[in-house]
Amino acid sequence: MPTTFSPPSVSHSFTMRLSYPNSIGNFGRIVHTIGKHGGDLGAIDLVASDSTSMTRDVTVRARDEEHVKELVAAVRKVKNLKVVQVSDRVFLLHLGGKISIQNKVPLTTRDTLSMAYTPGVARVCEAIAEDPRQGLPADH
């Protein structure tokens, strides 16, 4: 019975920075290797090129972590190719966090800051504690 694999997923996508001689057929060998090993080719970005060399960022979707390792190992075996860097796109997305908090009111002066936070916020909290309806929007 043949082995079935789950399809490649963006959850296991990665980008390889590849450097190789600028000659006909080199990029074709890279693409062929990725396809032969079941990788799903995504974005291809030209980073640098001149008459002798090419550097590209190649994004690939894989099935899982083992498949990522298999694909990178296979690409590393392509003749005259250097894998400069491999970046996990999911981890890059999470660098520095994904959520931010933004004020509704610009806090541009010390006065505004004092009204929005301590000591101003204490007065609002005390008023709500005395009458919870004060914490509701005006249309309620």
MARMISE-96744 format. One line per field, with one value per atom (N, C-alpha, C): residue number from 0; x negated, y negated, z negated; atom name; residue in three letters. Coordinates in Angstrom, 3 decimals. Last residue first. Example, Ala and Ser with C-alpha at 12.3 -4.5 7.8 and 13.67 -1.06 7.14 Angstrom:
BEGIN
i	(1,1,1,0,0,0)
xx	(-12.850,-13.670,-12.900,-13.190,-12.300,-13.200)
yy	(2.250,1.060,-0.030,5.690,4.500,3.300)
zz	(-7.080,-7.140,-7.870,-7.800,-7.800,-7.800)
at	(N,CA,C,N,CA,C)
aa	(SER,SER,SER,ALA,ALA,ALA)
! end
This chain:
BEGIN
i	(139,139,139,138,138,138,137,137,137,136,136,136,135,135,135,134,134,134,133,133,133,132,132,132,131,131,131,130,130,130,129,129,129,128,128,128,127,127,127,126,126,126,125,125,125,124,124,124,123,123,123,122,122,122,121,121,121,120,120,120,119,119,119,118,118,118,117,117,117,116,116,116,115,115,115,114,114,114,113,113,113,112,112,112,111,111,111,110,110,110,109,109,109,108,108,108,107,107,107,106,106,106,105,105,105,104,104,104,103,103,103,102,102,102,101,101,101,100,100,100,99,99,99,98,98,98,97,97,97,96,96,96,95,95,95,94,94,94,93,93,93,92,92,92,91,91,91,90,90,90,89,89,89,88,88,88,87,87,87,86,86,86,85,85,85,84,84,84,83,83,83,82,82,82,81,81,81,80,80,80,79,79,79,78,78,78,77,77,77,76,76,76,75,75,75,74,74,74,73,73,73,72,72,72,71,71,71,70,70,70,69,69,69,68,68,68,67,67,67,66,66,66,65,65,65,64,64,64,63,63,63,62,62,62,61,61,61,60,60,60,59,59,59,58,58,58,57,57,57,56,56,56,55,55,55,54,54,54,53,53,53,52,52,52,51,51,51,50,50,50,49,49,49,48,48,48,47,47,47,46,46,46,45,45,45,44,44,44,43,43,43,42,42,42,41,41,41,40,40,40,39,39,39,38,38,38,37,37,37,36,36,36,35,35,35,34,34,34,33,33,33,32,32,32,31,31,31,30,30,30,29,29,29,28,28,28,27,27,27,26,26,26,25,25,25,24,24,24,23,23,23,22,22,22,21,21,21,20,20,20,19,19,19,18,18,18,17,17,17,16,16,16,15,15,15,14,14,14,13,13,13,12,12,12,11,11,11,10,10,10,9,9,9,8,8,8,7,7,7,6,6,6,5,5,5,4,4,4,3,3,3,2,2,2,1,1,1,0,0,0)
xx	(26.740,27.331,28.236,25.371,26.600,27.249,22.944,24.071,25.381,21.580,21.647,22.936,21.017,21.643,21.570,20.155,19.157,19.701,22.361,21.466,20.390,23.550,24.102,23.203,22.385,21.877,22.402,21.592,22.746,22.254,19.262,20.453,21.709,17.550,17.798,19.050,17.480,18.109,18.429,16.048,17.402,18.147,13.598,14.413,15.853,12.735,12.980,13.860,12.402,13.369,13.724,10.339,11.639,12.720,8.278,8.797,10.165,7.564,8.323,8.920,6.011,7.333,8.169,3.395,4.459,5.864,3.094,3.056,2.710,4.561,4.053,4.052,5.755,6.061,5.642,4.712,6.168,6.527,1.970,2.509,4.020,1.841,1.429,2.008,2.603,3.436,3.105,0.403,1.780,2.691,-1.787,-1.702,-0.283,-0.693,-1.200,-1.098,0.246,-0.859,-1.427,1.812,1.270,0.013,4.726,3.285,2.833,6.974,6.716,5.207,6.726,7.801,7.592,3.548,4.440,5.530,3.021,2.960,3.966,1.036,2.081,1.905,0.525,0.096,1.303,-0.637,0.436,-0.156,-2.798,-1.851,-0.771,-6.381,-4.959,-4.086,-8.998,-8.532,-7.055,-8.243,-9.307,-8.740,-6.278,-6.088,-7.181,-7.198,-5.951,-5.788,-9.369,-9.604,-8.369,-8.068,-8.823,-9.104,-7.006,-6.102,-6.822,-9.265,-8.363,-7.415,-12.475,-11.143,-10.169,-15.138,-14.296,-12.926,-18.431,-17.091,-16.292,-21.107,-20.297,-18.974,-22.634,-23.165,-22.435,-23.534,-22.373,-22.900,-25.053,-25.277,-23.952,-25.884,-24.878,-25.272,-27.250,-27.618,-26.620,-24.661,-26.032,-26.167,-22.622,-22.676,-24.070,-22.523,-23.293,-23.367,-20.762,-22.193,-23.076,-18.358,-18.806,-20.293,-18.264,-18.301,-18.814,-18.112,-19.239,-19.372,-15.644,-16.871,-18.096,-13.914,-14.018,-15.305,-14.317,-14.586,-14.788,-13.429,-14.832,-15.223,-10.720,-11.564,-13.032,-9.950,-9.954,-10.788,-10.062,-10.958,-11.060,-7.991,-9.394,-10.383,-5.765,-6.056,-7.535,-5.401,-4.347,-4.513,-6.191,-6.492,-5.345,-6.718,-5.825,-6.147,-9.244,-8.734,-7.798,-10.872,-9.952,-9.301,-14.001,-13.027,-12.180,-15.860,-15.110,-14.003,-18.967,-17.504,-17.005,-21.654,-21.187,-19.682,-24.078,-22.685,-22.450,-27.049,-26.324,-24.902,-28.141,-28.724,-27.894,-26.877,-27.186,-27.712,-24.558,-25.521,-25.876,-22.066,-22.585,-23.622,-20.041,-21.178,-21.576,-17.418,-18.079,-19.222,-14.375,-15.752,-16.365,-12.188,-12.611,-14.078,-9.429,-10.834,-11.240,-6.915,-7.525,-9.003,-6.833,-6.063,-6.784,-6.563,-7.292,-6.370,-6.350,-5.459,-6.112,-8.176,-7.988,-7.077,-8.828,-7.478,-7.259,-11.224,-11.117,-9.774,-10.867,-11.148,-10.965,-10.696,-9.532,-9.695,-13.387,-12.292,-11.053,-14.692,-14.996,-13.878,-13.641,-13.426,-13.644,-14.695,-13.248,-12.917,-17.447,-16.943,-15.446,-17.551,-17.946,-17.432,-16.780,-15.942,-16.270,-18.993,-17.757,-16.787,-20.830,-21.072,-19.784,-20.183,-19.886,-20.069,-22.727,-21.472,-21.354,-24.264,-24.337,-23.044,-25.592,-24.595,-24.818,-26.037,-26.556,-25.423,-24.227,-24.726,-25.239,-22.563,-23.533,-24.153,-19.516,-20.392,-21.300,-17.702,-18.488,-19.555,-14.572,-16.008,-16.632,-11.884,-12.545,-14.039,-9.033,-10.350,-10.917,-6.127,-6.799,-8.112,-4.191,-5.568,-6.293,-1.853,-2.310,-3.728,-1.269,-1.915,-2.433,-1.977,-1.154,-1.956,-1.635,-2.424,-1.509,0.678,0.141,-0.731,-0.368,0.475,-0.135,-0.858,-1.377,-0.334,-0.753,-0.123,-0.654,-2.411,-2.355,-1.677,-0.673,-1.537,-1.330,-0.847,0.000,-0.893)
yy	(-53.661,-52.548,-53.019,-55.724,-55.257,-54.072,-56.185,-57.111,-56.573,-53.114,-54.170,-54.972,-52.693,-52.312,-53.454,-53.536,-52.910,-52.509,-54.390,-55.429,-54.854,-52.200,-52.693,-53.763,-51.838,-51.074,-51.552,-54.079,-53.884,-53.190,-53.678,-54.251,-53.985,-52.683,-51.879,-52.371,-54.834,-53.594,-52.704,-56.622,-56.974,-55.732,-55.267,-55.525,-55.848,-55.343,-54.055,-54.235,-58.107,-57.381,-56.056,-58.626,-59.297,-58.563,-57.096,-56.749,-57.383,-58.377,-57.130,-56.719,-60.596,-60.759,-59.492,-60.413,-60.133,-60.155,-57.586,-58.091,-59.572,-58.334,-57.342,-57.961,-60.564,-59.218,-58.135,-62.735,-62.553,-61.123,-62.400,-62.393,-62.194,-62.701,-61.444,-61.334,-65.370,-64.324,-62.970,-66.555,-66.739,-65.631,-65.905,-65.346,-65.469,-65.153,-66.048,-65.344,-63.196,-64.035,-64.978,-60.669,-61.127,-61.936,-60.424,-60.694,-61.250,-57.857,-59.287,-59.508,-55.213,-55.866,-57.370,-53.606,-54.508,-55.032,-50.242,-51.605,-52.442,-47.417,-48.186,-49.625,-44.574,-45.847,-46.517,-41.367,-42.197,-43.489,-39.862,-40.169,-41.152,-39.720,-39.647,-40.053,-39.570,-40.831,-40.852,-37.123,-37.938,-39.257,-35.772,-35.938,-36.769,-35.605,-36.326,-36.650,-33.926,-35.325,-36.170,-31.510,-32.115,-33.589,-31.137,-31.227,-31.895,-30.940,-32.085,-32.252,-30.271,-29.728,-30.904,-30.517,-31.226,-30.570,-29.865,-29.280,-29.956,-31.053,-31.147,-30.434,-30.116,-31.174,-31.211,-27.445,-27.857,-28.847,-27.475,-27.731,-28.160,-25.292,-26.091,-26.279,-23.433,-24.854,-25.789,-20.986,-21.375,-22.897,-20.366,-20.855,-21.430,-19.808,-18.881,-19.330,-21.592,-21.761,-20.880,-20.425,-21.631,-21.875,-18.335,-18.039,-19.234,-19.749,-18.845,-18.545,-21.040,-21.836,-20.968,-18.774,-19.702,-20.517,-17.630,-16.858,-17.787,-19.699,-19.241,-18.481,-19.751,-20.945,-20.526,-17.210,-17.501,-18.752,-17.553,-16.568,-16.836,-19.438,-19.790,-18.824,-19.100,-19.125,-19.442,-19.734,-19.021,-19.163,-23.075,-21.667,-21.050,-25.619,-25.036,-23.552,-28.059,-26.709,-26.310,-30.712,-30.285,-28.977,-31.941,-30.990,-30.487,-34.605,-34.066,-33.206,-34.500,-34.547,-34.060,-35.619,-35.342,-35.540,-34.742,-35.073,-34.777,-35.758,-35.067,-35.594,-37.062,-35.799,-35.054,-39.403,-38.495,-37.141,-39.541,-40.186,-39.161,-40.115,-39.379,-40.227,-39.644,-40.280,-39.437,-38.733,-39.586,-40.351,-37.917,-38.166,-39.149,-35.599,-36.993,-37.087,-33.713,-33.703,-35.163,-32.027,-33.251,-33.045,-28.543,-29.778,-30.940,-25.112,-26.348,-27.548,-22.562,-23.418,-24.787,-19.482,-20.837,-21.626,-16.905,-17.185,-18.554,-16.459,-16.091,-16.527,-17.512,-16.072,-15.582,-20.263,-19.512,-18.013,-20.782,-21.074,-20.271,-20.038,-19.360,-19.571,-21.907,-20.476,-19.699,-24.267,-24.064,-22.586,-23.744,-24.012,-23.715,-23.516,-22.366,-22.528,-26.112,-24.967,-23.740,-27.570,-27.735,-26.589,-26.571,-26.416,-26.550,-27.170,-25.843,-25.689,-29.474,-28.846,-27.451,-31.089,-30.415,-29.652,-32.414,-32.927,-32.277,-30.212,-30.856,-31.269,-31.139,-30.168,-30.901,-31.175,-31.856,-30.809,-31.571,-30.714,-31.558,-31.505,-32.429,-31.587,-30.079,-29.816,-30.934,-30.091,-30.782,-30.481,-28.006,-28.537,-29.217,-26.677,-27.337,-27.951,-25.286,-24.767,-25.374,-26.557,-26.417,-25.884,-26.207,-27.468,-27.426,-22.816,-23.816,-25.078,-19.946,-21.026,-22.128,-17.290,-18.270,-19.315,-14.206,-15.392,-16.405,-11.205,-12.333,-13.432,-7.709,-8.982,-10.058,-4.958,-5.903,-7.182,-2.203,-3.399,-4.291,1.177,0.000,-1.241)
zz	(-26.634,-27.390,-28.493,-25.359,-24.736,-25.475,-26.760,-26.927,-26.362,-28.152,-27.142,-27.298,-31.726,-30.464,-29.454,-34.139,-33.278,-31.916,-35.483,-34.943,-34.038,-36.574,-35.307,-34.687,-39.118,-37.967,-36.616,-41.339,-40.453,-39.182,-42.842,-43.488,-42.659,-40.898,-42.097,-42.817,-39.164,-38.709,-39.903,-40.786,-40.343,-39.877,-41.028,-42.227,-41.845,-38.352,-39.020,-40.258,-38.015,-37.191,-37.849,-39.855,-40.004,-39.220,-38.736,-40.067,-40.278,-36.404,-36.290,-37.637,-37.350,-36.754,-36.716,-38.264,-39.233,-38.623,-36.197,-37.570,-37.552,-33.050,-33.998,-35.389,-31.864,-31.361,-32.352,-33.238,-33.187,-32.768,-32.863,-34.234,-34.245,-30.067,-30.698,-32.105,-29.832,-29.237,-29.857,-31.184,-31.655,-31.125,-29.618,-30.972,-31.531,-26.237,-27.285,-28.629,-24.567,-24.090,-25.132,-23.935,-25.224,-24.935,-22.053,-22.041,-23.389,-22.748,-22.912,-22.876,-22.425,-21.686,-21.685,-22.089,-22.807,-21.883,-21.401,-20.909,-21.684,-21.570,-22.229,-21.778,-19.459,-20.029,-20.670,-18.661,-19.175,-19.726,-18.018,-16.952,-17.383,-18.720,-19.037,-17.863,-17.949,-18.508,-18.839,-15.626,-16.220,-16.710,-14.242,-15.677,-16.347,-11.651,-11.906,-13.389,-11.988,-11.644,-11.916,-12.439,-13.530,-13.246,-9.865,-11.018,-12.189,-8.231,-8.071,-9.249,-8.983,-9.200,-9.188,-6.757,-7.714,-7.777,-6.035,-6.004,-7.109,-3.979,-5.189,-4.954,-1.844,-2.691,-4.027,-0.244,-1.019,-2.056,2.851,1.431,0.808,5.491,4.809,3.358,7.036,7.127,6.456,7.082,7.426,7.580,4.354,5.733,5.990,1.679,2.531,3.990,0.572,0.268,1.155,1.324,2.031,1.778,-0.561,0.876,1.663,-2.979,-2.731,-1.241,-2.612,-2.744,-2.448,-2.522,-1.400,-1.452,-5.076,-3.860,-2.663,-6.756,-6.820,-5.565,-5.972,-5.820,-5.787,-6.809,-5.380,-5.090,-9.549,-8.902,-7.415,-9.920,-10.200,-9.535,-7.065,-8.500,-8.679,-4.338,-5.088,-6.591,-3.087,-3.356,-4.161,-0.734,-1.738,-1.843,-0.214,0.044,-1.089,1.391,0.340,0.751,1.936,2.461,1.301,2.857,1.727,2.319,4.637,4.610,3.265,6.399,5.037,5.055,8.819,8.511,7.037,10.688,9.611,9.432,12.943,12.479,11.435,13.574,14.680,14.205,10.839,11.728,12.792,8.386,9.542,10.249,5.492,6.163,7.367,5.063,4.070,4.718,6.344,6.739,5.756,4.958,4.998,5.368,5.195,5.602,5.757,3.301,3.822,4.144,3.582,3.387,4.029,4.229,4.471,4.324,2.162,2.930,3.044,2.294,1.797,2.715,3.155,2.681,2.075,4.345,2.930,2.319,6.848,6.734,5.297,6.247,6.714,6.546,5.536,4.598,4.974,7.921,6.657,5.641,9.743,9.954,8.651,8.677,8.714,8.877,9.150,7.796,7.731,11.908,11.075,9.646,12.645,13.010,12.178,11.895,11.130,11.428,13.856,12.416,11.608,16.523,15.993,14.497,17.288,17.690,17.082,14.492,15.786,16.027,12.037,12.978,14.337,9.261,10.469,11.413,6.230,7.193,8.432,3.181,4.026,4.946,1.451,2.241,3.120,-1.361,-0.552,0.128,-1.801,-1.692,-0.864,-3.981,-2.880,-2.944,-4.653,-4.975,-3.745,-6.194,-5.080,-5.557,-7.620,-7.572,-6.372,-7.199,-8.592,-8.681,-4.583,-4.934,-6.371,-3.608,-4.280,-4.569,-1.459,-2.047,-2.571,-2.430,-1.479,-2.186,-3.905,-3.934,-2.970,-2.045,-2.812,-2.845,-2.019,-1.669,-2.606,-0.584,-1.698,-1.215,0.944,0.995,-0.216,0.000,0.000,0.000)
at	(N,CA,C,N,CA,C,N,CA,C,N,CA,C,N,CA,C,N,CA,C,N,CA,C,N,CA,C,N,CA,C,N,CA,C,N,CA,C,N,CA,C,N,CA,C,N,CA,C,N,CA,C,N,CA,C,N,CA,C,N,CA,C,N,CA,C,N,CA,C,N,CA,C,N,CA,C,N,CA,C,N,CA,C,N,CA,C,N,CA,C,N,CA,C,N,CA,C,N,CA,C,N,CA,C,N,CA,C,N,CA,C,N,CA,C,N,CA,C,N,CA,C,N,CA,C,N,CA,C,N,CA,C,N,CA,C,N,CA,C,N,CA,C,N,CA,C,N,CA,C,N,CA,C,N,CA,C,N,CA,C,N,CA,C,N,CA,C,N,CA,C,N,CA,C,N,CA,C,N,CA,C,N,CA,C,N,CA,C,N,CA,C,N,CA,C,N,CA,C,N,CA,C,N,CA,C,N,CA,C,N,CA,C,N,CA,C,N,CA,C,N,CA,C,N,CA,C,N,CA,C,N,CA,C,N,CA,C,N,CA,C,N,CA,C,N,CA,C,N,CA,C,N,CA,C,N,CA,C,N,CA,C,N,CA,C,N,CA,C,N,CA,C,N,CA,C,N,CA,C,N,CA,C,N,CA,C,N,CA,C,N,CA,C,N,CA,C,N,CA,C,N,CA,C,N,CA,C,N,CA,C,N,CA,C,N,CA,C,N,CA,C,N,CA,C,N,CA,C,N,CA,C,N,CA,C,N,CA,C,N,CA,C,N,CA,C,N,CA,C,N,CA,C,N,CA,C,N,CA,C,N,CA,C,N,CA,C,N,CA,C,N,CA,C,N,CA,C,N,CA,C,N,CA,C,N,CA,C,N,CA,C,N,CA,C,N,CA,C,N,CA,C,N,CA,C,N,CA,C,N,CA,C,N,CA,C,N,CA,C,N,CA,C,N,CA,C,N,CA,C,N,CA,C,N,CA,C,N,CA,C,N,CA,C,N,CA,C,N,CA,C,N,CA,C,N,CA,C,N,CA,C,N,CA,C,N,CA,C,N,CA,C,N,CA,C,N,CA,C,N,CA,C,N,CA,C,N,CA,C)
aa	(HIS,HIS,HIS,ASP,ASP,ASP,ALA,ALA,ALA,PRO,PRO,PRO,LEU,LEU,LEU,GLY,GLY,GLY,GLN,GLN,GLN,ARG,ARG,ARG,PRO,PRO,PRO,ASP,ASP,ASP,GLU,GLU,GLU,ALA,ALA,ALA,ILE,ILE,ILE,ALA,ALA,ALA,GLU,GLU,GLU,CYS,CYS,CYS,VAL,VAL,VAL,ARG,ARG,ARG,ALA,ALA,ALA,VAL,VAL,VAL,GLY,GLY,GLY,PRO,PRO,PRO,THR,THR,THR,TYR,TYR,TYR,ALA,ALA,ALA,MET,MET,MET,SER,SER,SER,LEU,LEU,LEU,THR,THR,THR,ASP,ASP,ASP,ARG,ARG,ARG,THR,THR,THR,THR,THR,THR,LEU,LEU,LEU,PRO,PRO,PRO,VAL,VAL,VAL,LYS,LYS,LYS,ASN,ASN,ASN,GLN,GLN,GLN,ILE,ILE,ILE,SER,SER,SER,ILE,ILE,ILE,LYS,LYS,LYS,GLY,GLY,GLY,GLY,GLY,GLY,LEU,LEU,LEU,HIS,HIS,HIS,LEU,LEU,LEU,LEU,LEU,LEU,PHE,PHE,PHE,VAL,VAL,VAL,ARG,ARG,ARG,ASP,ASP,ASP,SER,SER,SER,VAL,VAL,VAL,GLN,GLN,GLN,VAL,VAL,VAL,VAL,VAL,VAL,LYS,LYS,LYS,LEU,LEU,LEU,ASN,ASN,ASN,LYS,LYS,LYS,VAL,VAL,VAL,LYS,LYS,LYS,ARG,ARG,ARG,VAL,VAL,VAL,ALA,ALA,ALA,ALA,ALA,ALA,VAL,VAL,VAL,LEU,LEU,LEU,GLU,GLU,GLU,LYS,LYS,LYS,VAL,VAL,VAL,HIS,HIS,HIS,GLU,GLU,GLU,GLU,GLU,GLU,ASP,ASP,ASP,ARG,ARG,ARG,ALA,ALA,ALA,ARG,ARG,ARG,VAL,VAL,VAL,THR,THR,THR,VAL,VAL,VAL,ASP,ASP,ASP,ARG,ARG,ARG,THR,THR,THR,MET,MET,MET,SER,SER,SER,THR,THR,THR,SER,SER,SER,ASP,ASP,ASP,SER,SER,SER,ALA,ALA,ALA,VAL,VAL,VAL,LEU,LEU,LEU,ASP,ASP,ASP,ILE,ILE,ILE,ALA,ALA,ALA,GLY,GLY,GLY,LEU,LEU,LEU,ASP,ASP,ASP,GLY,GLY,GLY,GLY,GLY,GLY,HIS,HIS,HIS,LYS,LYS,LYS,GLY,GLY,GLY,ILE,ILE,ILE,THR,THR,THR,HIS,HIS,HIS,VAL,VAL,VAL,ILE,ILE,ILE,ARG,ARG,ARG,GLY,GLY,GLY,PHE,PHE,PHE,ASN,ASN,ASN,GLY,GLY,GLY,ILE,ILE,ILE,SER,SER,SER,ASN,ASN,ASN,PRO,PRO,PRO,TYR,TYR,TYR,SER,SER,SER,LEU,LEU,LEU,ARG,ARG,ARG,MET,MET,MET,THR,THR,THR,PHE,PHE,PHE,SER,SER,SER,HIS,HIS,HIS,SER,SER,SER,VAL,VAL,VAL,SER,SER,SER,PRO,PRO,PRO,PRO,PRO,PRO,SER,SER,SER,PHE,PHE,PHE,THR,THR,THR,THR,THR,THR,PRO,PRO,PRO,MET,MET,MET)
! end
